[in-house]
Amino acid sequence: MKKKVVDAKSRQRRWNDFKLFLYVLPVVALVILFSYVPLWGWSFAFFQYKPGRSLMNSQFVGLDNFEALFGNVVMRKNLIRVLKNTFGIHLLGYLFTPLPMMFAILLSEVKTPKFRKVVQSLTTLPNFISWVILFSLATSLFGSNGLINTVFKSLGHDSQVVTFLTSDDHVWLTQVILQQWKSLGWSSIIYFAAIAGLDQQLFEAAMVDGAGRWKRIWYITIPQLIPTYFVLLIMSIGNFLNTGVDQYLAFGNALNKKYIEVLDLYVYNLGVGSGQISFSVAVGIMKSLVAFVLFFLANTISKKIRGTSVF
């Protein structure tokens, strides 16, 4: 009788596990469909593909496209320039990575719930606006005939023209500031969730001991959020070379192209602009491999030093 009860519990447990798997199955199917099935496109890097013909009718070139990355002098110079822009923008962006955490901490200290919700909504909204619309907004503010220059001209400062978008000066900083403005509210959401889950007894004990608001933030809130910060930092390192195309395609022009063309935009220009589809796929493969190595190294280092890791 006891054995039958154990078997019934075991079957019930297996059935519950199977039901949980069925819940996860649609998500797994979507991941396979959109993340792994497109990897078949990597095969284009080993052919000299021409638009309009099938891949099997294209010339097989093996690793020639990969060799051209470093063997061709012009390609090598362009790749080094593009990597310099990509690394420069990303490294500069890492200086602002604590900003969403600090924003979430300071806003969570606001005692008026309505004001806090309004500010959070307004700062999150730009994340859902396309870069094309943001470019139009920036042009209306900082263009040659925008609001800023119009004010300067009305004040008699005709010579002080703001070349915010058409100048090649401070391009990296400009793009990073635009990124932070667009993603600040969205990036801080996970920190708001982490702050809401903190043990309130720690703050109550600190208040009893006479700790003020700033000391509670410095000695309790920030240390509790540091593990979350490092996990997000590791994941961002995995996307180190994935800068996207929309922002730099919208803000790029003939004057700043030398400094704004990042790796993703370079791949786009090669594949769509120049028709070098096979070579652009080869560049994309190398980018993915480098990103995987960076993510693995960052995760290993963080695991050994801080004990915090993604896996």
URZIQUI-V187819 format. One record per residue. N is the residue number from 1. SS is DSSP state (~ for helix, > for strand, _ for the rest). Layout:
N,SS
N,SS
//
This chain:
1,_
2,~
3,~
4,~
5,~
6,~
7,~
8,~
9,~
10,~
11,~
12,~
13,~
14,~
15,~
16,~
17,~
18,~
19,~
20,~
21,~
22,~
23,~
24,~
25,~
26,~
27,~
28,~
29,~
30,~
31,~
32,~
33,~
34,~
35,~
36,~
37,~
38,~
39,~
40,~
41,~
42,~
43,~
44,~
45,~
46,~
47,>
48,>
49,_
50,_
51,_
52,_
53,_
54,_
55,~
56,~
57,~
58,_
59,>
60,>
61,_
62,_
63,_
64,~
65,~
66,~
67,~
68,~
69,~
70,~
71,~
72,_
73,~
74,~
75,~
76,~
77,~
78,~
79,~
80,~
81,~
82,~
83,~
84,~
85,~
86,~
87,~
88,~
89,~
90,~
91,~
92,~
93,~
94,~
95,_
96,_
97,_
98,~
99,~
100,~
101,~
102,~
103,~
104,~
105,~
106,~
107,~
108,~
109,_
110,_
111,_
112,_
113,~
114,~
115,~
116,~
117,~
118,~
119,~
120,~
121,~
122,~
123,~
124,~
125,~
126,~
127,~
128,~
129,_
130,_
131,~
132,~
133,~
134,~
135,~
136,~
137,~
138,~
139,~
140,~
141,~
142,~
143,_
144,_
145,_
146,_
147,~
148,~
149,~
150,~
151,~
152,~
153,~
154,~
155,_
156,_
157,_
158,_
159,_
160,_
161,_
162,_
163,_
164,_
165,_
166,_
167,_
168,_
169,_
170,_
171,~
172,~
173,~
174,~
175,~
176,~
177,~
178,~
179,~
180,~
181,~
182,~
183,~
184,~
185,~
186,~
187,~
188,_
189,~
190,~
191,~
192,~
193,~
194,~
195,~
196,~
197,_
198,_
199,_
200,~
201,~
202,~
203,~
204,~
205,~
206,~
207,~
208,~
209,_
210,_
211,_
212,_
213,~
214,~
215,~
216,~
217,~
218,~
219,~
220,~
221,~
222,~
223,~
224,~
225,~
226,~
227,~
228,~
229,~
230,~
231,~
232,~
233,~
234,~
235,~
236,~
237,~
238,~
239,_
240,_
241,_
242,_
243,_
244,_
245,_
246,~
247,~
248,~
249,~
250,~
251,~
252,_
253,_
254,_
255,_
256,_
257,~
258,~
259,~
260,~
261,_
262,_
263,~
264,~
265,~
266,~
267,~
268,~
269,~
270,~
271,~
272,~
273,~
274,_
275,_
276,_
277,~
278,~
279,~
280,~
281,~
282,~
283,~
284,~
285,~
286,~
287,~
288,~
289,~
290,~
291,~
292,~
293,~
294,~
295,~
296,~
297,~
298,~
299,~
300,~
301,~
302,~
303,~
304,~
305,~
306,_
307,_
308,_
309,_
310,_
311,_
//
